[in-house]
Amino acid sequence: MRTEPLELSRIVQLPTLKEKRFFSTHVTATEDEKKALAQRYEILAVNDLQADVKIKSLGEGMYRVSTAYKAEIVQACGVTLQPVVQHIDDQDEELLTTSSEHLIPFDEAEAVGDVPTELIINDEIDYGEIIAQLIALSIDPFPRAEGQNDSNMFAHVEHNNSPFAELAALQANTNKKKND
């Protein structure tokens, strides 16, 4: 469990939701939040982060959180270390509950369907943390600068002085002697 403050904390209290049954808001991360999230994600920068969040009370301690989120992040290319910009534009929906009796393991949730996968603690929903987690899951784990891929990863290495080049030359000489 985290003890340090969350980078993008936005909280709605359940008594407010129970009374109104619906909550909707737009979130734009501040400069400090973007810097803190970049540190958390271990990337170069979060240039922009925005989200639209809707939370609906379904009764019996169940809540549906719908999130549409957009971000622009910058991370280092896995080959050249050049900055790579990634645009994220996605949406997600999840169910939360105040009762552990409604929970099932996350890996079984897709098979079962519309069931809560997360427990609400302290009668509050931190939708900012939900956004932060969704962005984290959307980050490309293998960023590549334009024109870079695995096939040209070692193109800059001189192969004629490598041990493999020497082995290939030895093999060519051996094959030549066999044929002579």
C-alpha positions in Angstrom: 0.0 0.0 0.0 1.3 3.4 -0.9 2.1 5.8 1.9 3.2 8.8 -0.2 0.6 11.1 -1.7 -0.9 10.1 -5.1 0.2 12.2 -8.1 -3.3 12.8 -9.5 -5.7 12.4 -6.6 -9.3 13.5 -7.2 -11.8 12.2 -4.7 -15.6 12.0 -4.6 -17.2 10.9 -1.4 -19.8 8.2 -1.5 -22.4 10.1 0.5 -22.4 12.7 -2.3 -22.9 9.9 -4.8 -25.6 8.3 -2.9 -27.5 11.5 -2.7 -27.1 12.6 -6.4 -26.6 9.0 -7.8 -24.4 10.5 -10.6 -21.2 12.4 -10.8 -19.5 13.8 -13.8 -16.3 15.9 -14.2 -13.5 16.9 -16.5 -9.9 16.5 -15.3 -6.8 18.3 -16.6 -3.6 17.5 -14.8 -1.6 20.4 -13.5 2.1 21.0 -14.3 3.2 19.5 -10.9 0.9 16.5 -11.4 2.3 15.9 -14.9 5.9 16.0 -13.6 5.0 13.7 -10.7 3.3 11.2 -13.1 6.3 11.2 -15.4 8.5 10.2 -12.4 6.0 7.5 -11.4 5.9 6.1 -14.9 9.7 6.5 -15.3 9.3 8.4 -18.6 10.7 11.7 -19.8 7.5 13.8 -19.6 3.8 13.9 -19.5 3.0 16.8 -21.8 -0.8 16.6 -21.5 -3.3 14.6 -19.6 -7.1 15.1 -19.7 -10.0 12.9 -18.8 -13.8 12.9 -18.6 -15.1 10.8 -15.7 -18.7 9.7 -15.0 -19.6 7.8 -11.8 -23.0 6.3 -11.4 -24.4 4.8 -8.3 -26.1 1.4 -9.2 -27.4 0.8 -5.7 -26.4 -1.9 -3.2 -22.9 -0.4 -2.8 -22.1 -0.8 -6.6 -20.7 2.1 -8.7 -19.9 2.3 -12.4 -16.9 4.5 -13.3 -16.6 5.4 -17.0 -13.5 7.2 -18.0 -12.5 8.7 -21.4 -8.8 9.8 -21.3 -6.3 11.4 -23.5 -2.6 12.0 -22.9 0.6 13.0 -24.7 3.7 11.4 -23.2 7.4 11.4 -24.0 9.7 8.5 -23.4 13.1 7.4 -24.5 13.4 5.2 -27.6 14.5 1.7 -26.6 17.1 1.7 -29.4 18.5 5.2 -29.7 17.3 6.9 -26.5 15.8 9.7 -28.6 12.6 11.2 -27.3 9.5 9.4 -28.6 6.0 11.1 -28.3 3.1 8.8 -27.8 -0.6 9.9 -28.0 -3.0 8.0 -25.9 -6.7 8.3 -26.5 -8.9 5.6 -24.9 -11.8 4.8 -22.6 -12.5 2.4 -19.9 -15.4 1.3 -17.7 -15.2 -0.6 -14.4 -17.4 -1.5 -11.5 -16.5 -0.8 -7.9 -18.2 -2.0 -4.7 -18.3 -1.3 -1.0 -18.8 -5.0 -0.2 -16.1 -7.6 -0.5 -18.8 -10.2 -1.0 -19.4 -8.8 -4.5 -15.8 -9.1 -5.6 -14.4 -11.8 -7.8 -10.7 -12.2 -9.0 -9.9 -9.9 -11.8 -8.8 -12.7 -14.2 -12.3 -14.2 -13.8 -14.2 -10.9 -14.3 -14.1 -11.0 -18.1 -15.6 -14.5 -18.2 -18.3 -13.7 -15.8 -19.2 -10.2 -17.2 -20.4 -7.2 -15.3 -19.0 -7.7 -11.8 -17.0 -5.4 -9.6 -13.2 -6.0 -9.5 -12.2 -3.4 -7.0 -13.2 -2.6 -3.4 -14.1 1.0 -2.3 -12.2 1.9 0.9 -13.1 4.7 3.3 -16.3 5.6 1.4 -14.5 7.5 -1.3 -13.5 6.9 -4.9 -10.2 8.4 -6.1 -11.0 8.7 -9.8 -7.7 10.6 -10.3 -5.8 7.4 -9.3 -8.1 5.4 -11.7 -7.0 7.8 -14.5 -3.3 7.5 -13.5 -3.5 3.7 -13.6 -5.3 3.7 -17.0 -2.6 5.9 -18.5 0.1 3.6 -17.1 -1.5 0.6 -18.7 -1.6 2.5 -22.1 2.1 3.4 -22.2 4.0 1.6 -25.0 6.5 -0.7 -23.2 8.8 -0.8 -26.2 8.9 2.7 -27.7 10.8 3.2 -30.9 11.9 6.3 -32.7 10.7 6.7 -36.3 12.5 4.3 -38.5 13.8 2.1 -35.7 12.8 -1.5 -35.2 14.4 -4.7 -34.0 15.9 -5.6 -37.4 18.1 -2.5 -37.6 18.9 -2.4 -33.9 22.6 -3.3 -34.4 23.0 -1.8 -37.9 25.7 0.6 -36.6 27.9 -2.2 -35.4 30.8 -3.1 -37.7 30.3 -6.8 -38.4 33.7 -7.4 -40.1 35.5 -7.1 -36.8 33.1 -9.1 -34.8 33.7 -12.6 -33.5 30.9 -13.8 -35.7 32.5 -12.4 -38.8 35.7 -14.3 -37.9 33.8 -17.5 -37.3 32.0 -17.1 -40.7 35.4 -16.6 -42.3 36.8 -19.7 -40.6 33.7 -21.7 -41.7 34.1 -20.4 -45.3 37.8 -21.4 -45.3 36.9 -24.9 -43.9 34.2 -25.4 -46.6 36.6 -24.2 -49.3 39.3 -26.8 -48.2 36.7 -29.6 -48.1 35.7 -28.7 -51.7 39.3 -28.6 -52.9 
